[in-house]
């Protein structure tokens, strides 16, 4: 290897090292709900011993011990800060993390999860303080997995935000754009950039997450691109080949913030999901409750009911506060005229 190649390899090792260190700190923070005290002498001694046993090459025992002690000291400081543990699906740099930063601006620790179900279950069991999930996109419509989980969740919606989706084509630094033939991203992102992909004769390959795709192409031997947020380029040391490649510049995604407890202060927007019996006029009967009371519906969406084939679940967002007796009566009337209903919560509507 030449000096330039060695230095490039060192740069990659440093980036990998920091990434692993960040993941280690996130795991340490996640132990907080399960511990009374941040200092556990016996556990720390075991961690140091385990690290020493794992050393190889030129690492000395003293050097390893010094590093691990420093890491654990920083871990305790982070645990003592009592950060808000915010769960999202995907990898760091995902649009969901951007939503996290908008909804929990201060004192937040943003923790990636592989699946949407992991976010819901983590908040339900108290492993996270809140979870933030995408519910609908202005181009692609409802996020099916999330909406299916909302049908029966015991969690409450306590906030919402909207993230402007600015897709970028990115690749490893030094990649010749002409050599990129394959592009990876989440299926929804690929759909939102279909015109750009077709125009440039790229082969679209679905991946579980936009940020995950960006992270993955670092280790690709052949030139490949990823479609993700600009934040991903910074996180993973990638070069942005082209910005704003989405088919529609009005592309945006709405996110909900979920908690075990309802919002403490008064909200001005409510969400619920219901199903009706398969009888003529039942849906109209429910919707008429809102019309008769002059309540503005801001969202109406339907999805097949997985437990009752041929029937549907209906998602409604509407203006009003659940502390208003008139709204409480409307919710009761909807429940009385539905086969099933889940009131998801009342929260403050997003304002630009």
N, C-alpha and C positions, 0 to 999 in steps of 0.2 A: 504494500500500500504506500502511496505517496503521501506527503505531508498534508496536502489538501484533502485527500480521502480520509486520512486519520482524523483531521479536524472536523470534517463533516460527520464522521461516525461519532465523535465526541459530542458534537452538538445534538445529534439524535439521542444519544445516551442520556444527556442532561435533560432533554425534554421528556424522555420516558421516565427518568428518575423523579422529576417534579410531578409528573402525572400520577405515578404510583404513590408518591408521598401525599399528594392531595387526596387520593382515594383512601389511604391509610388514616388520614385525619378525619375524613368523613365517617369512616367506620368507628373511629374513637368517639366522635360526637354522638353517633347513633346509640352508643351504650348508655348515654346519660339517663334516659327514662327508666333504665333497669338497675341503676346504682344509687345508693344513698350518699356515698362520698366519692370524689374523683380520685383520691389517692388510695391505692391498694398495693401495699409494699410487696406482699407475696406474689401477686400477679406480675408486678414489674420485674421482680427478680427472675421469674420464669421466662418472661419475654426476652430479657437480656441473655439468659442462658441459651434459649432457643436460637437467637440471632448469632451468637458466637459459634454454635454448632453448625450453622449454615454457611459460615464464611469459607472462602476458598481463595486460592491465588495469593495476592500480595497483601490482603487485608489482615491486620493484626487484631488480637483480642481487645486491646486497649482502644484502638480506633473504633471498632464496632460498638463497644460499650459506650464510648463517648457519643457516638451518633444516636444510638437508641435512647440514651438518657435525655438527649436534647429533644428528640422527637416526642417522647412521653411527657416531657415538661411542657412543650407547646400544646400537646393534646389536652393536658389538664387545664391550661389557660383557656382553651377554646370551650371546654366543657363548663368551666366556671362562668363563662359569659352568658350562659343560658340562652343560646341562640334559638330562634324559631326554626324548627326542623320542617323544611318545605319539600315535599315529595313531588317529583314529576317523572313522566315516562320519557325514556330516551337517554342520550349521552349529553355530556356538557356541550353547550353551544346550540342545543335544539331550540326551536321556537318556543317550546314549553318553558325552557329556562328563562327566556326573555320575558315571558308572561310572569314567571315567578318574581323576577326583578322588578316588574311593574307593580305587582300586588303586594309584595313584602319588600319594601325598599330598604328598610333598616333592620339590622340585627338578624338577618336571615342566613340560614345555611341550606343551600339548594342541593338536594340529594337525588341523583338519577336512579331510576328503576327500569327494569327490563320491560315490564308489562303494565298496562293500565290497571289490571286487577291487583298488581302489587301495590300500586298507589292507594287504591280503595282499602284494601285489607290492612295496609300499614297504618293508615289513619284510624281505621276502626279499632285496631288492637292497641293504639297509643304509641306506636313506634315513631310516628311523625305527628307534628302539631297540626299541619294542614296539608292538603294535596291540591295540586293545580292541574286540570285536565282540559284538553280542547273539546268543545262540544259541537261546533259547526264552523265550516269554512264557506266564504262567500261564493266560491266557484264550485267546489266539490260537494257542498251540502253537509249533512250530518256526519259526525264521526261515529260510525256504527257501534264499535266496541264500547265506547264511553256511554252512549245513550242506552245501550242494553244494560250496562251496570247501574245506571241511574234508576232504572225501573224499580228495583227492590232495595236499593241502598238505604241504610239507616243514617247515613251522613247528611249534613245540611249544607246547602249552598250559602256562603257568607260573603261572596264577592264575585265580581266579574271584571274582565278587561278584554280589550281587543288589540291584537298584534298585527301590524302591517307586515305582510309576507313579502320579503325582498329576497328572491332566490338568486343565487350566484353559482356560476360554473367555476369550480376550483380543481386544482391538481397539485401534485408535488412541485416544489420550486424547481425551475429549470426545464420543465416539461414543454415540449413543442406542441402548441395547441393543435397543429395539423395532424399529430400522431394520435390524438385522442379519438377513439372509435366507440368506446363503451362508457356509459355514464350510470352511476349508481345513485339511488335516493329512495325515499319512502314513496310508495305507490301514489299517494295523493300529490306529492310534489312533482313526480314525473307527469301526472295528469295535468297539473297546473302549468307545466312547461312543454306540453306536447308540441306546440307549434315550433318552438325553438329546436327541440330535439329532431323533429322531422326535417326542418329546413337544413340542419347541419348533418343529416344522415348519421345520427348517433344511435347506437343500440342501447335502449333503456333497460336497465336491470334493477328490479325492485329490491329494496333492502328494508330492514325493520324500522329504520330511523334516519332522518336526514343527517343529523350529527354523527350517527354511527357510521354512515357511509363515508363521511369526510375522514373520520378516524381510521376507517378500514383501508382506504386507498394509499395511506402512507407506506404500507408494507407491500403494495402491489409491485411486482417486477415489471409488468408491462404498463405502458401509459394508460391511465384511466382517469376519468373525471368524477366528481361528485357534485350534486346539486344540494346546497345547504345555505344557511344564513352567513352573513359576513363575519359573525362572531366565531364561527367554526374555523375560518381561515386563521384568525389570531390564535385560537386555542391549539390548533394542530400544526401550525407552521406551514400552511398551504398558500399557494399563490392563486389569487382570483383572476381567472381568465376573462370572464365577462360578468357584469352585474345586470340586475333588473331583467332577467330572462323569462320571467313569468308572462303568460299570455295576456293577462289583464292586470294593469297597474293598480286596480282597485282591490286586488286580492288581499283578504284579511281573514284572520281566524279569531273566533270568540272563545275565551277560556273561562272556566268556572273555578272558584276556590271552595274546597270542601273541608268541613270540620265536623267533629263529633258533636259539638254544641252549636246551637243557632247563634246568629249575630246578636251581640249584646245591645247595641244601639238600634234605633228604628231604621228600617229600610224603606225603599220606595218602589221595589220591584219584586215580584214573586214568581216562582216556578213550581210546576207540578206535572205529574204524568198520570194518565188514567186510561182505562180501557172500558168499553161498553159491551153489552150483550149484542149478539148478531141479529138485531131487529131493526126494521125500518124506522128511521126518525130518532134513534137513540143518541147519535152524535149531535144532531141538530138540537136536541133537547138540552144537552150539556152546554153547547156553545151559546144557546139562547140565554142562559143564566147570565153570561157576561154582557151580552147585547142588551138585555132588559135592564141591567143595572148600569149601562153606559160605561163599562170598564174596557179600556183599550188593551187589546191583545197585541203584543209585540213579536210573538213567535208562535206559529202553529206548525208542528211537524208530526209525521206519523211513521211508524216502523212496525213491521210484522211482529206479532206477539209469539215468541218462541214456545210458550207453554200452551198456546191455544191457536193452532194452525188455522189460518183463514181469518183470524181476527187481528186487530191492530192495537198498539199502544200509541197514545197521542200526547205530545209534549206541548205544554203551553207556558208562555211567559206573559205576564200581564202587569200593568201598572197598579200600584197600591201597596199599603202596609198591612201586615198581618196583625197589627195592633189596632187597626180600624175595625170596629164591630161589623161594619157593612162588608168588609173583605172577609172577615171570619165567617160570616153567614154564607157568603158565596162559596167559600171552600167547603163548608158543611153541605151545601146544596149539591155541589159537584160530586162529593163523596156519596151522597144519598142516591144519586142518579147514575152512578158508575158501577161497573162490575168490580173494579179495583181502582184505588187511587193512592198515590204517594206524594204528599206535599213536600217538595224539596227544600223550601226555605224562602226567606225574605232577605233582601240585601240591597245595597245601594247600586243603582244603575251606573254603568260606565259613562263617563263624560270625557270627551277629548280635550 
